[in-house]
Amino acid sequence: MSWVLSGLLLVAGAVLLRRLRHARAACRATLARERALRSDLRNVLANLGSGLVIADRRGIIQRANPAAARILGVQETDLAGQAVADAFDEGRREFARAVVQVLAGGEAVSRREIGLDLPDGRRLPVGISVHPVRDESGCPAGAVAIFQDLSEVNALRERMRENDRLAAIGELSASIAHEIRNPLGSIRGSAELLAAELAVGGQEQRLLALILKESERVNRIVSDFLAYARLRPTVRQLSELKPFLEDVAFQVRMHQQGREGLHIETGIEPDDLLVLMDPEQMQQVLLNLALNACEAMGGRGTLSLRASLDDDNTVCRLVVADTGPGIAPEVRDTLFRPFVTTKAGGTGLGLPVVQRIVLAHGGDIRAGAGPRGGAEFRIDLPLVLDTAAAPPPAAEPLCV
């Protein structure tokens, strides 16, 4: 009998041992899956393009991914463990209010656009959604905020609006050009004939001169208007920048003959720098900027034309800088807006045409202060054409 009992105990022990081994194996598999899930979650959060901030019911930040720190302009380690109200300073109060609103039991925030004032002085548009987090019993446990940098989205939206405006301008430009230029030509021709055939003087001569002067100004306005609305398609070719810059500098000198106080300097690095561009259109860009700079300096000062590569050797930067009075802060945001000008008799279309040409090259143009005072215009052109970055070819049908 004891022999049978011992056998039963051995069998039971073996079964229990086998079950224990299976349980341990299952536990190890569960732990491995848990570690894998945690690793996957960390990888997802680390590579997520949108910012994510999770706060508990007390408003303490439990987790923030790298994108959140990048968008908010802070260090990732500065967020975890901080209260929402303390982690975001005056420039980010609108972000904190959106999170606190949900933590306080308010309605979820869905796709709201807010602005963040970053430490470098930029105003960053951000799209934010904040939703409550609940525990197993359905009680509030915190809030999760998901947000994105809307700078590129807003820039694309503005570009689409600009294309819509250009389409409307293009439809009108062809008809109004003939309606204005035909009678204008007759007026100017008649005035020139009268000035040549009649012996007038005094007040009559001044009136004829005024007719000729103003008719020429109207003709220039129409020409600028058509140049803006009917920008021809860009024809890119590989161009050597050194002779290109030297030719632009020569043309500026010809325009500014007799102004001894003007100094023009050119610089290029490397000397054999090549870029894919439309030489005629880019010459129009640089001449416009350079002549504007000479006018701002009153013909006295230093005009600098430079070209160089960025650190990644993917972008060519063209710089036109002067030593004039610079750009007033109140007009900096409207420099490239059509029909806005600070010049007496200006049409306000020179810089918008410049911007359109640069954008058609898939590039970017920015204005700021130069290193020696004055104004500086920076044009970034991609060395390799990126068709996705170029604006849509909606402007081509405007050629009438």
C-alpha atoms as one frame of an Amber mdcrd trajectory, in Angstrom:
protein
   0.000   0.000   0.000   2.788   2.438   0.826   4.392   1.501  -2.466   1.255
   2.541  -4.355   0.994   5.798  -2.372   4.602   6.615  -3.114   3.976   6.046
  -6.831   0.955   8.285  -6.791   2.916  10.989  -5.031   5.693  10.735  -7.617
   3.216  10.995 -10.474   1.457  13.960  -8.832   4.804  15.637  -8.217   5.826
  15.157 -11.829   2.528  16.625 -13.042   2.869  19.601 -10.701   6.475  20.132
 -11.759   5.470  20.034 -15.427   2.663  22.512 -14.780   5.053  24.745 -12.848
   7.471  24.696 -15.758   4.648  25.554 -18.173   3.525  28.362 -15.869   7.064
  29.713 -15.664   7.424  29.520 -19.432   4.098  31.273 -19.876   5.155  33.913
 -17.369   8.438  34.453 -19.207   6.565  34.710 -22.527   4.143  37.194 -20.990
   7.012  39.282 -19.622   8.742  39.139 -23.009   5.571  40.290 -24.750   5.175
  43.056 -22.189   8.762  44.184 -22.722   8.249  44.051 -26.492   5.055  46.100
 -26.199   6.825  48.644 -24.004   9.699  48.811 -26.463   7.276  49.216 -29.369
   5.433  51.944 -27.461   8.700  53.780 -26.748   9.690  53.503 -30.418   6.296
  54.759 -31.572   6.398  57.721 -29.194  10.016  58.489 -30.056   9.322  58.501
 -33.803   5.869  60.064 -33.721   5.845  63.275 -35.760   3.135  64.797 -33.585
   3.806  66.032 -30.077   2.225  64.059 -27.241   1.891  65.090 -23.595   0.156
  62.904 -21.000  -0.820  64.414 -17.622  -2.434  62.718 -14.625  -5.534  63.972
 -12.818  -3.390  66.313 -10.690  -1.985  67.985 -13.784   1.480  66.398 -13.441
   3.090  65.519 -16.774   3.768  61.775 -16.857   5.134  61.473 -20.374   6.188
  63.709 -23.252   7.667  62.448 -26.490  10.643  64.031 -28.339   8.371  65.715
 -30.889   6.551  67.508 -28.051   9.819  68.900 -26.709  10.940  69.933 -30.195
   7.677  71.718 -31.040   7.451  73.413 -27.651  11.101  74.459 -27.769  12.105
  72.786 -24.482  14.140  69.803 -23.317  12.290  66.499 -22.979  13.648  66.018
 -19.447  12.239  69.407 -18.435   8.649  68.229 -18.961   8.249  64.886 -17.150
   7.257  65.355 -13.516   6.351  69.025 -13.938   2.897  70.471 -13.362   1.233
  71.576 -16.600   0.757  75.096 -15.240   4.466  75.349 -14.332   6.007  73.628
 -17.347   4.751  76.177 -19.853   5.761  79.800 -19.448   3.977  82.935 -20.624
   4.551  82.184 -24.282   2.784  78.808 -23.960  -0.092  79.679 -21.618  -2.647
  78.963 -24.314  -1.340  75.399 -24.539  -1.527  74.970 -20.740  -5.072  76.351
 -20.642  -6.266  73.792 -23.200  -4.919  70.908 -21.066  -6.138  72.314 -17.740
  -9.604  72.843 -19.233  -9.948  69.106 -19.863  -8.399  68.135 -16.517 -10.982
  70.329 -14.802 -13.802  68.331 -16.389 -14.421  70.608 -19.355 -15.159  69.483
 -22.879 -12.452  67.866 -24.954 -10.490  70.191 -27.228 -10.678  69.043 -30.830
  -8.459  70.440 -33.596  -7.989  73.920 -32.157  -5.263  76.180 -33.578  -3.228
  78.096 -31.020  -0.008  80.124 -31.097   3.189  79.461 -29.148   5.852  82.108
 -28.507   9.157  80.239 -28.679  12.414  81.286 -26.953  13.948  82.324 -30.297
  11.179  84.888 -30.788   9.146  82.972 -33.363   5.361  82.717 -33.193   4.555
  79.067 -33.962   1.061  78.004 -35.089   0.079  74.695 -33.479  -2.955  72.476
 -33.971  -3.931  70.798 -30.691  -6.431  68.166 -29.528  -6.853  67.325 -25.832
  -8.958  64.404 -24.611  -9.641  63.019 -21.117  -8.138  59.703 -19.975 -10.306
  57.437 -17.785  -9.425  54.449 -15.604 -11.097  51.004 -15.587 -14.020  52.307
 -13.536 -14.620  55.227 -15.889 -13.340  57.879 -13.496 -11.135  60.729 -14.820
  -7.460  59.753 -14.648  -5.815  62.555 -16.611  -5.608  64.024 -20.094  -3.634
  63.437 -23.271  -2.693  66.277 -25.616  -1.712  65.631 -29.233  -0.446  68.567
 -31.280   1.329  69.379 -34.552   3.422  72.210 -35.979   1.181  73.906 -38.561
   3.857  76.146 -40.100   4.128  74.168 -43.336   0.373  73.577 -43.508  -0.337
  77.289 -43.135   2.351  78.149 -45.682   0.784  75.721 -48.167  -2.661  77.140
 -47.413  -1.388  80.668 -48.040   0.258  79.515 -51.262  -3.041  78.018 -52.435
  -4.834  81.276 -51.643  -2.124  83.144 -53.541  -2.617  80.837 -56.542  -6.351
  81.543 -56.405  -5.656  85.269 -56.381  -3.230  84.898 -59.277  -5.801  82.930
 -61.255  -8.303  85.753 -60.823  -5.673  88.340 -61.754  -4.696  86.316 -64.795
  -8.254  86.226 -66.086  -8.478  90.005 -65.859  -4.979  90.919 -66.998  -5.335
  90.050 -70.675  -8.522  92.048 -71.160  -7.567  95.122 -69.132  -4.115  95.305
 -70.736  -5.613  95.987 -74.167  -8.399  98.167 -72.762  -5.841 100.393 -71.028
  -2.870 100.274 -73.385  -4.739 101.026 -76.624  -6.228 104.382 -75.521  -3.063
 105.082 -73.539  -0.988 104.689 -76.693  -3.277 107.067 -78.528  -3.043 109.647
 -75.744   0.742 109.434 -75.595   1.128 109.543 -79.382  -1.142 112.568 -79.680
   0.723 114.377 -76.915   4.083 113.668 -78.581   2.768 115.004 -81.918   1.442
 118.134 -80.272   4.726 118.684 -78.431   6.642 118.323 -81.717   4.405 120.444
 -83.963   3.166 123.196 -81.676   5.374 125.985 -80.402   4.099 125.989 -76.850
   5.691 127.208 -73.694   4.981 128.022 -70.114   1.910 126.336 -68.665   1.000
 124.490 -71.912   4.453 122.932 -72.154   4.283 121.767 -68.542   0.862 120.205
 -69.159   2.137 118.275 -72.214   5.166 117.083 -70.245   2.848 115.956 -67.439
   0.696 113.973 -69.907   3.777 112.187 -71.267   5.168 111.511 -67.807   1.925
 110.167 -66.340   1.103 108.060 -69.395   4.538 106.442 -69.087   3.858 105.751
 -65.403   0.507 104.118 -66.186   2.188 102.014 -68.878   4.822 100.912 -66.339
   2.132  99.965 -63.810   0.332  97.850 -66.427   3.627  96.205 -67.424   4.452
  95.364 -63.787   0.941  94.058 -63.267   1.200  91.768 -66.294   4.691  90.599
 -65.296   3.297  89.557 -61.914   0.189  87.861 -63.291   1.787  86.262 -66.350
   5.080  84.848 -65.039   6.380  82.629 -67.810   7.157  78.973 -67.030  10.591
  78.476 -65.493  13.164  76.859 -67.795  15.912  75.491 -65.536  19.398  74.708
 -66.680  22.648  73.946 -64.911  24.346  77.321 -64.497  27.758  78.383 -63.219
  27.265  81.023 -60.542  30.619  82.823 -60.647  30.215  84.430 -64.108  26.505
  84.865 -63.373  27.183  86.983 -60.252  29.928  88.943 -62.022  27.511  89.768
 -64.855  24.854  90.944 -62.371  27.442  93.141 -60.626  28.491  94.624 -64.002
  24.881  95.485 -64.884  24.387  97.153 -61.496  27.514  99.269 -62.091  26.133
 100.349 -65.479  22.843 101.346 -63.837  24.683 103.287 -61.127  27.256 105.074
 -63.280  28.498 108.313 -61.777  27.965 107.260 -58.169  31.512 107.143 -56.876
  30.491 106.279 -53.324  29.045 102.884 -54.301  31.185  99.785 -53.768  30.072
  96.391 -55.121  31.654  93.181 -53.873  31.003  89.593 -54.949  31.904  86.337
 -53.243  31.304  82.693 -54.077  32.276  79.495 -52.298  33.240  77.202 -53.960
  34.388  78.942 -57.130  32.880  76.281 -59.412  29.445  76.274 -57.751  26.681
  75.128 -60.114  22.935  75.428 -59.562  19.831  74.396 -61.481  17.993  77.621
 -62.333  16.506  79.819 -65.038  19.363  82.326 -65.583  17.137  85.024 -67.089
  14.595  84.894 -64.272  17.218  84.732 -61.522  19.032  87.669 -63.106  15.760
  89.587 -62.852  15.567  88.609 -59.170  19.096  89.715 -58.251  18.955  92.908
 -60.310  15.690  93.901 -58.664  17.096  93.313 -55.184  20.452  94.933 -55.984
  18.950  98.076 -57.515  16.537  98.386 -54.594  19.555  98.178 -52.275  21.402
 100.896 -54.205  18.347 103.128 -54.030  17.998 102.524 -50.282  21.652 103.492
 -49.776  21.275 106.620 -51.899  24.068 105.408 -54.170  26.638 105.384 -51.342
  27.677 102.298 -49.408  28.560  98.665 -50.025  26.462  96.222 -52.012  27.364
  92.569 -51.441  26.436  89.693 -53.772  27.375  86.278 -52.377  26.724  82.614
 -53.107  27.560  79.576 -50.977  26.462  76.054 -50.040  24.673  75.014 -46.880
  26.249  72.550 -44.436  24.564  69.551 -46.112  25.579  70.620 -49.636  21.939
  70.428 -50.767  21.038  74.124 -50.983  22.686  77.086 -52.698  22.220  80.358
 -50.810  22.310  83.634 -52.718  22.641  86.750 -50.558  22.079  90.375 -51.520
  23.111  92.683 -48.662  23.646  96.409 -48.307  24.788  98.936 -45.707  21.728
 101.151 -45.965  19.120 101.992 -43.318  17.701  98.456 -43.260  14.094  97.277
 -43.258  11.672  98.841 -40.818  10.098  96.185 -38.551   6.582  97.391 -39.337
   6.956  96.661 -43.080   8.974  93.438 -42.883   5.882  91.214 -42.862   4.371
  92.945 -45.914   7.458  93.157 -48.138   6.242  90.481 -50.562   2.577  91.450
 -50.517   1.359  92.731 -53.914   0.685  96.463 -54.293   2.291  97.319 -50.946
   5.183  99.764 -51.321   7.056 102.442 -49.390   8.501 104.041 -52.544   7.086
 107.219 -53.972   5.609 106.227 -57.325   6.275 102.516 -56.750   3.811  99.846
 -57.879   4.454  97.384 -55.072   4.978  94.508 -57.531   8.783  94.252 -57.752
   9.327  92.100 -54.658   6.189  89.959 -55.228   7.532  89.108 -58.696  10.888
  88.242 -57.099   9.160  85.943 -54.612   7.110  84.243 -57.338  10.233  83.477
 -59.354  12.049  82.040 -56.327   9.045  79.891 -55.352   8.759  78.655 -58.947
  12.344  77.392 -58.548  11.290  75.416 -55.456  13.274  77.857 -53.324  12.682
  80.260 -50.477  13.416  83.951 -49.923  13.698  85.769 -46.593  14.518  89.322
 -45.617  16.329  90.436 -42.494  19.127  92.550 -41.095  22.590  92.279 -42.605
  25.775  91.578 -40.595  27.010  95.138 -41.216  23.642  96.787 -40.766  21.335
  97.480 -43.639  19.097  94.912 -45.293  19.883  91.354 -46.344  17.847  89.144
 -48.681  18.626  85.421 -48.549  17.536  83.143 -51.403  17.815  79.373 -50.920
  17.710  77.298 -54.104  17.774  73.472 -54.057  20.721  72.013 -55.933  18.492
  69.121 -57.046  14.984  69.960 -58.196  12.358  68.674 -55.773   9.082  68.605
 -57.686   7.132  68.033 -54.479   8.496  71.259 -52.985   7.778  73.399 -56.027
   4.455  75.195 -56.132   1.778  73.651 -58.342   1.996  74.671 -62.010  -1.295
  76.553 -61.749   0.420  79.763 -62.814   1.159  78.489 -66.347  -2.413  78.906
 -67.686  -2.087  82.587 -66.692   0.202  83.165 -69.678  -2.157  84.957 -72.053
